[in-house]
């Protein structure tokens, strides 16, 4: 039986498609963020290792990840800056905030911004986000008959969602059309996360100084155009990956790999010094040495849950290479 939130979202989607098909970015935005009934706005426990949750993140690893991130910020900033800064976490899940895993922290204050809420920052801050950008809506393209076509969503008279090809590129895609290669393998699919660029630009437009740390998974622009012929979009439900983005809207997560290149360029243009992009393994090993040494020393010669968790965070076969970190420091 269809739940109340799902029924409400169905009505919203029906209204959105009443005058014709919508692009995937519009559809995903509603499926994830429609008020009170989207995947991220309905009362639902999404993150964790238990079978009833949908996926888990580095923050699911609790105090070890929190210690590493906090230490990296404190030790990378100029001496004394952390004590003058507000730690702002973007897109934290309720009850899973990073600093909630620690008894104390070195910052002057802290603030949490939920996924989908307005982001405001000013003054000296440490801005941290773990898997914020990959949860933003994205466009979907396919190369057909010598041209890029945008994929869209329509609804049948029976209320069933179906995928179609739009007559024209939507305005955001048209605005970056010059980035797209003129020719590529027929049928090549591209999931285009333009909303990540908009979200970061909005953040950089605000009047703040300090450190920005973006943890996420993604690929370079060449990799998206050469190594991902079926795109990178996928769904997650109860730790199971799927590829039908129209299935159970509002009840399952929808995501794709972000594109790092324009985000790196945005930080460079905003005069971050340094602007650094590296694997999660590299970031934690190089920037949080003090915390890592403490975790290892506390368990010398014996099994340690903390040391095992640390290895999961940094080992290339686990999260160490799958996730990357874009970070930089912005001075006044």
N, C-alpha and C positions, 0 to 999 in steps of 0.2 A: 504494500500500500504506500502511495506517495506521501512523504512527510509534508508538514505545513510549509517549511522553508523551501523545499523542492518545488511544491506547487506554486509558491509565490514567484520563484525564479522562472518557472515555465511561463507564467503570465507576462513577466517582464521581457523575456526573450521573444515571446509572441508579438508583443507590442513593438519591440525593436525591429522585427522583421516584417511588420505589417505593410510597409511601403516599399519593400524590396529587400534584397540581400544586404548583409552587413559584412564588413571585413573581419578577419579573424581577431585582430587587435580589439575591436569593439566587442566581439563575442567573448573573448577571454576576460576582458575587463569586467563584464557582467557576471560571468561564471565564477570569477574569483572574488569580486568586490561589490556586487550589488548589495545594497544596504540590508543587513539582517539575514540575507539568504545566500550570499556568495560563499565560496569555500572558506575564505579568510574572515568573513564577517559573521558567520553563524556560530552559535555556541558549540564548539567541537574541539576535542583534544586531538591535535594533529601530529605532534612531534614526540618521538620516544621509541624505545626499542621493543616495547610490548606489542603483541600481535594485533591488538585493536587500533594501534596508531598507524599512520600512513608512511612515515619516513623518519629517519633520525639524522641529526646534523652534528657538527663538532661540539655544539653547545650541549648536546645530550651527554657528553662525556664529563660534564660537571666541573668540579673544582680544578682539575688539572688544566683544562683548556682556559678557564678563567684566570688562573695564576699565570699562565704563559702569555696571554694577551695583555694583562695588566702590567706584567714585568716588562714586556716589549715596549709598551707605551712609556712607562716611567723611565726606562733606561735609554730610550732613543731620544726623547725630548731633552732639551737643555736642562741642566740641573735645577731643580726647584720648580720647574714649570708644571709638573703634574699636580703639585699641591695648590696651584693657582687655577687649575682648569676644572671644568665640568665635564664629566664622562657622559656622553650621550650615546645610547644604544638605539640604533634604527632597526625597526622590524622585529623586535623581540616578541616571542610567543608569551602569552600570559603564564606566569608561574615559572618561566624558564629564563629569566633575565640573567645576563652574564654575572653581574656583581652579586646576585642573590646566592651564589655558590660560595662566597667568601665572607668571612667574619669582619674583615676590615679591608679598606682600600686606600690608596695614597691621594685620592682626588679631593678637591674642595667640595664637590657636590656631584650628584648623578641624576640622570633623567632618562626615561624610557619612552620611545615613540613606537607605537604599534604599527604593524604592517597596514599600509593604506592611509594612515593618518598624516596630517600636514606636518612637514619637517621644518622646524625653526631652530636656528643656531645663531648665537652671537657671543662676542667676547672670546676669551681663551677656552678652548674646548679640546676634548679628545673624542672624535667621531668614530664609532665602531659599528660595522654592519656585517653580519654573517648570513649569507644567502638572502639578502634583500633584493638584489638586482634580478636574480633569476626568477623571482616571483612576480615580476612585472609583465604586463601583456606584450604581445609581439605580433608582427605581421608574418604572413606565410606566402611565399612566392614559388612558382614553378616555371621552368623554361620550356616553352612549347612552340613548335613551328617557327623558330628563329626569333622569339621575343619572350620577355619576362611577362608573365601573367600573375595577377594576384588572386589568391584563393580566398573565398568567402563562405558565408554560412547563410542559408535560407531555411524557412520552415514550411513544410507541406500543410495542406488543408487539414490533415489528420493530426497536426501538431508534432510531426517528426522533424528533427533537424537533419539537414543534408548539406554536403559540401558542393560548392559550385565554383566556377571561375568568373570573376568579376569582369565587367566590360572594360573598365579602366582602372589604372592604378590609383589608390587613394592618395590624398594630398601629401601625407608624410612620406610615403614611398616615392612619389613623384619628385619630391624635393631632394632626394638623395640618389635619384636614378643614374646620375653620372658615375656613381661608384660601382654600379653593376657591370659586369663584363658584357660586351656586345654579343659574344657567342660563348656557348658552353654546351656540354652534352645534353641532348634533348631529354626532357623529363627530370633534369636536375632540380632538386628541391632546396629551398633556402628559407630558413626561419630567421627572421630579421628583428632583433630586439632593439628597435629604435627608442622605445620608452626608457631604456636605461640611460641613454644619452640625455634625454629631456630631464629625467630625475636628477642626474648628476649636475647638469647645468644649473638647475634651480638651486641646488645645494651650494654650488660654487658662487652663485650670485649674492649670497648672503654675507653679512659683515661679521666674520669670525676669523680667529687665528688658532693655530695649533696643529694637531695631527689628525689625519684621516686614514682609516684602515678599512679596506673593503675585502672581505673574504668571500670567495665565490668560485664557481666552476664556469669555464668558458674556453673559447678558442680564439686564435688569431683570425683576421679576415681571410688571409690566404687559405688557412685550414678549412674554414667554412665553405670556401669555394672549390676546394680540391679534394677534400677527404670525407665529405659528408653528403653524398649524393641523395640520401633520403631525408636530409634535414636533421635537426637535433630535438625537435619537439617530442614530448612524451608526457604521460600521466603517471601518477603514483597513487595507489590505494592499498592500504594494509601491506606495505613493503613490496608490492608487486608493480612492476613497470608495465605500462600499456602504451598503445599508439593511437587509440581512437579518442580524439579530443572532444568529440561530440557526445561521448558516453557519460551518462550520469552528471550533467553539469551541476556544479555547486557541491557535489559530494566527493569529488576527487581533485587532486592537485594537478595543475597544468604548468609545465615549465619548458624551457629550452636553454641551451648553452648561450651565455652572453658573448658578445664580441668585445674583446679587450682593447683593440687598437684605438678606436675613437675616445675611449675613456682615458687611456694613457695620455693621448694627445691633449685632452681637455685639461688634465692636471698640469701638463707642461706649459700650456698657454696661460694658465692661471698662476704661473710663477711659483709652483711648489718646488722647494729645494730641500732635500732631493725629491724626485719622483721616481719611485722604484716599483718594479713589477717582478714578482718572483713566486716560486712554488711555496705552498704552505710549509713544506719541509724546510726550505731555505729560510723563510721568514722566522719560524719559531726557533730553529737551531741557532741562527745568527743573532736574533734580536732578544731572545729570552733565555740566554745561557744561564743566568743566575737562577732562574726558576727551575730549569731542567736539571742543573747540578744538584739543587736541593732535593728534588724528587728522587733522583738516582741515589744520592748519599743516604737518604732516609731508609732505603731498602737494600743496602749493600749486603750481598751474601744470602738473600732470601727472596721468596716470591713477593711481589708487590703489585697490588691493583693499580697504584699510581704509575708505576713504571710501565706496566702493560698498556695503560691508557695513553701514556706519552708516546709509546711506540706506534699505537694506532693513529695518533695524530700526525706523526712525522714520517712513518715508514712509507717508501714509494709504492709498496703493494697495497697500502690502505688509503688513508686520506692525504698523505704527504705530497703526492704528485697530481692526484685527481683535482685537488683544490689549489687555487692560486690566491695571492694577496697583492692588491694594488694599494700602495700607501705613499704618503708624502707629508711634508711639513710646510705649513703656510705661515709665513712671518708677517708681522704688521707692517 
